[in-house]
C-alpha cells in the first residue's frame, strides 16, 4: 500500500509517495516540474509539530517530553515525514492517506492527509485526532518550489504579512512581533486573515498558496528552491502556542495552491 499514487486533471499532475512520509514527489503543470526533486524534498507534511522545538523538549501539563534531535540542538519538522503512510482511498482526482502516531511521539492518535487535484488547483487537507488522551500538536506543509522552472526568470515571492516573528540566534522566535523585514528569510510571519502568498515565475507561471491558517514560514536561503509553509502555529509552538487535540476537537488544517499560466504552455 506504499506505492506512489499519481493523480491527473487536465494539464496538471501530482505524484504522492506515501512510503516516504506521504510527501508530494512531484507537481507538474504542462509537463514542467514545480518541486525540487529528491527523497528529502518535494512537499512533505509537517506533523505532529512544525519547524523547530527548542532543544527537542516540550511540556504538556506537568510532563516534559524529549523528541529526537535532528537539527542540532533542536528537533525539527515532526515525525510524519519519516514514516510510511497507508493509502486509504484513491480515485481519479483525489486520494486519502493515514498513519498512526507512534514512538517517539508519546501519544496515540491518527493523522490523515487528503490530496485533491483539479485542472487549476491542488488542495491538501490534514487532520490529527487522538485515540486517548488530549495532547498538543501542530500540522502544516513544507513544499520546496523550484527557484527556476527552466523557463523565464527566477521566482518572485509576494505577500503582505501583518507581522514577522523576531528570530533569535537559535533560529527560534523570541516572542516579539516586529514589522516585516526584507529577505532572504528563514522566518515565520503572521497573516491573521489567512495565509496568502503568491509565487510568480515571470513569463512562466503564477501560483498562489492560501490557507485559513494564520502562520506561514518563508524560507529562501538556498539557491535551488524556495519554501512557503502554511502551518497551524509558529516554530516552537508546542511550548509557546499549544493547541490541544482532544477526543471532540481534532486538529484540522488545509491549504490550496492555485495556478495560472503566464506563458508556460
C-alpha positions in Angstrom: 0.0 0.0 0.0 3.0 2.3 -0.1 3.3 2.5 -3.9 3.3 6.0 -5.4 -0.1 7.5 -6.3 -0.4 9.8 -9.3 -3.4 12.0 -9.9 -4.1 13.9 -13.1 -6.5 16.7 -14.1 -6.2 18.4 -17.4 -2.7 19.8 -17.7 -1.9 19.1 -14.0 -0.4 16.0 -12.5 0.7 15.3 -8.9 2.5 12.3 -7.5 2.3 11.3 -3.8 4.9 9.0 -2.2 3.2 7.5 0.9 6.2 5.3 1.6 8.4 8.4 2.1 6.4 10.5 4.6 3.4 10.9 2.3 5.2 13.8 0.5 4.4 15.1 -2.9 7.1 13.7 -5.0 6.2 15.9 -8.0 3.8 18.5 -9.2 3.8 19.1 -12.9 1.9 21.7 -15.0 2.1 21.2 -18.7 4.9 18.7 -18.1 7.0 21.2 -16.2 8.1 20.2 -12.7 7.4 22.7 -9.9 9.0 20.9 -7.0 12.6 20.2 -6.2 13.4 16.6 -6.7 15.0 14.1 -4.3 13.9 12.0 -1.3 14.2 14.9 1.2 12.4 17.4 -0.9 9.1 17.6 -2.9 6.5 18.8 -0.4 6.1 17.0 2.9 3.6 17.2 5.7 4.9 18.6 9.0 3.2 16.8 11.8 2.7 16.5 14.8 4.7 19.7 15.0 6.1 22.3 12.6 9.5 23.8 12.5 11.8 23.6 15.5 11.1 22.6 19.1 13.6 24.2 21.4 16.2 21.6 22.4 13.7 19.0 21.3 11.7 19.3 24.5 8.1 20.3 25.1 5.8 20.4 28.2 2.3 19.1 28.5 1.0 19.9 31.9 3.5 18.6 34.4 5.3 16.3 31.9 8.3 17.1 29.7 8.8 15.1 26.6 12.0 14.8 24.6 11.9 14.4 20.8 14.9 13.2 18.8 17.4 15.9 17.9 17.6 16.0 14.1 18.6 19.7 13.6 21.1 20.2 16.5 20.3 21.5 19.1 16.6 21.2 18.1 14.0 18.8 16.8 12.5 19.9 13.5 9.5 19.3 11.3 7.8 16.5 13.1 8.0 12.7 12.7 5.3 12.2 9.9 7.9 12.8 7.1 10.0 9.9 8.4 7.4 7.1 8.3 5.4 5.2 5.7 1.7 6.2 5.4 -1.1 3.9 4.3 -3.1 4.6 1.2 -6.7 4.6 2.3 -8.6 5.6 -0.9 -7.8 6.7 -4.5 -9.9 7.9 -7.3 -9.1 9.8 -10.5 -8.5 13.2 -8.8 -8.2 12.6 -5.1 -6.5 10.3 -2.6 -6.5 9.8 1.2 -3.6 8.6 3.3 -3.3 7.8 7.0 -0.7 6.8 9.6 -0.9 6.1 13.3 1.2 8.2 15.7 3.8 6.1 17.5 7.2 6.4 19.2 9.0 8.7 19.6 5.7 10.7 19.8 4.3 10.0 23.3 0.6 10.0 22.4 -1.6 7.7 20.4 -3.7 9.0 17.5 -4.1 9.1 13.8 -3.1 11.6 11.1 -5.0 11.8 7.8 -3.9 13.7 4.6 -6.3 14.2 1.7 -5.0 15.3 -1.7 -7.5 16.8 -4.2 -6.5 17.9 -7.7 -8.4 20.0 -10.2 -7.2 21.4 -13.5 -6.3 24.7 -11.8 -5.6 23.9 -8.2 -4.4 21.4 -5.6 -5.9 21.2 -2.1 -4.2 19.4 0.8 -6.1 18.8 4.0 -4.6 17.3 7.1 -6.3 16.1 10.3 -4.8 14.9 13.7 -7.1 13.0 16.0 -6.5 11.3 19.4 -7.4 7.8 20.4 -7.0 8.5 24.1 -5.5 11.5 26.0 -5.5 15.1 24.8 -2.2 16.4 23.5 -0.6 19.5 21.9 0.1 19.2 18.2 0.7 21.2 15.1 0.4 20.5 11.4 1.5 22.1 8.1 3.3 21.6 4.9 6.9 22.2 3.7 7.0 22.5 -0.1 10.2 23.0 -2.0 9.3 25.1 -5.0 12.0 25.3 -7.7 13.5 28.8 -7.9 13.7 28.5 -11.6 11.4 26.3 -13.8 13.9 26.3 -16.7 11.6 28.8 -18.5 11.8 32.5 -17.8 13.2 34.2 -14.7 13.6 33.1 -11.1 10.6 33.1 -8.9 9.4 36.2 -7.1 7.6 35.9 -3.7 4.7 38.3 -2.9 2.9 38.6 0.4 1.8 41.2 2.9 2.1 39.8 6.4 0.8 41.7 9.5 3.9 40.9 11.4 7.1 38.9 11.5 8.2 36.8 14.4 11.5 38.1 15.5 14.1 35.3 15.1 16.8 34.7 17.7 20.3 33.4 17.1 18.9 30.0 17.9 16.5 30.2 14.9 13.5 30.3 17.3 11.0 33.1 17.7 11.9 35.4 20.6 8.3 36.1 21.4 8.5 39.7 19.9 6.5 40.6 16.8 8.2 43.0 14.5 7.5 44.8 11.3 8.2 42.5 8.3 11.8 42.8 7.1 13.2 42.2 3.6 14.6 38.8 2.8 16.4 36.5 2.4 14.2 34.7 5.0 14.0 31.7 7.3 11.3 33.3 9.2 7.7 33.0 10.5 5.1 35.5 9.6 1.6 36.2 10.9 -1.3 36.6 8.5 -4.4 36.7 10.8 -6.8 36.8 7.8 -5.3 33.6 6.4 -2.1 32.7 4.5 -2.0 34.3 1.1 1.4 34.1 -0.7 1.9 34.4 -4.5 4.8 32.8 -6.3 5.5 34.3 -9.7 7.9 32.8 -12.3 7.9 35.7 -14.8 6.9 34.6 -18.2 6.0 31.1 -17.0 3.6 30.6 -14.1 1.8 32.2 -11.1 1.0 30.0 -8.1 -0.9 31.3 -5.1 -0.6 29.5 -1.7 -3.6 30.1 0.5 -4.8 28.7 3.9 -7.2 29.7 6.7 -4.2 29.2 9.0 -2.6 32.4 10.1 1.0 31.3 10.2 3.5 30.9 7.4 7.2 30.3 7.3 9.1 31.5 4.2 12.5 30.1 3.5 14.5 31.3 0.5 18.1 31.0 1.6 19.0 28.2 -0.8 19.8 28.6 -4.5 17.8 25.7 -5.8 14.4 26.3 -4.2 12.1 28.4 -2.0 9.7 27.3 0.6 6.3 28.7 1.6 5.0 26.7 4.6 1.4 27.3 5.9 1.1 25.8 9.4 -1.2 25.8 12.4 1.3 27.5 14.7 4.7 29.1 14.9 8.0 27.3 15.4 8.4 26.1 19.0 4.6 26.4 19.2 4.2 23.3 21.2 5.7 25.3 24.0 4.5 28.9 23.2 1.2 28.4 21.5 -0.1 24.9 22.4 -3.2 23.8 20.5 -4.7 20.7 22.2 -6.1 17.8 20.2 -9.0 16.4 22.2 -11.4 13.5 21.5 -14.1 16.0 20.5 -11.8 18.6 18.8 -9.3 17.2 16.3 -6.8 19.5 14.6 -7.6 20.3 11.0 -5.7 22.4 8.5 -5.9 22.8 4.7 -4.0 24.7 2.0 -4.9 25.3 -1.6 -2.4 26.1 -4.4 -4.0 27.7 -7.4 -2.1 28.4 -10.6 -2.4 30.2 -13.9 -0.1 30.2 -16.9 2.0 33.2 -17.8 3.3 31.6 -20.9 4.3 28.2 -19.7 2.2 26.4 -22.3 
